[in-house]
Amino acid sequence: MQRAKEKLQLVVPGTLVIIFLLLYLNFGRIGETLIVMLSLPFSLVGGVLIMAILGFNWSVATGVGFIALAGVAAEIGVIMLLYLDQAWGRRRREEASLESLQSAVLEGAALRVRPIVMTVTAIVGGLLPIFWGHGTGATVMRRIAAPMVGGMLSATLLTLLVIPAIYSLWQESLLRADAKAQAPHVDLERVDPMPSGAD
């Protein structure tokens, strides 16, 4: 058991690193990768909360459940971010403004409400028989399913609420930076001095 826990201490960080690299290879930008990685702490909150309610201790089985939860939460975040990018890309070609950005975020997030809720419902529905099961191995399987059930609920709230808000703030900062870069500026060194006889 001790050896398994030691290996798990290496597997969990390694899993997070692999998820980060895959996200970066998919998006090609660090900003969107970090936005999706924010879904992982929120999913962990739900998993830890349900473990505290049920009185489960940290074990190899719960660690496996959290590893599976990290992958599913990242997948849902990627789906949401892709739709936000597509909606903003269409609006940006027409008009790159804060108003069009907010409209694009609302449009992209609204398109994914039903698919994300259906996905989470299917996952949680598939885990509930394992969660309530009895018999040989049921105790171990229950500890694997518990973090995923609680984590999927909190990850859904993050995906539908927090990720669109963070995406909007991120794109808004990029818009402001582009506006400052394109704004005309005065080169003080090239301004002719005032003639002395103009007093």
Secondary structure as UniProt FT lines:
FT   HELIX           2..27
FT   HELIX           30..37
FT   HELIX           39..54
FT   HELIX           60..94
FT   HELIX           98..111
FT   HELIX           113..131
FT   TURN            136..137
FT   HELIX           138..157
FT   HELIX           158..162
FT   HELIX           163..182
FT   HELIX           188..190
FT   HELIX           196..198
//
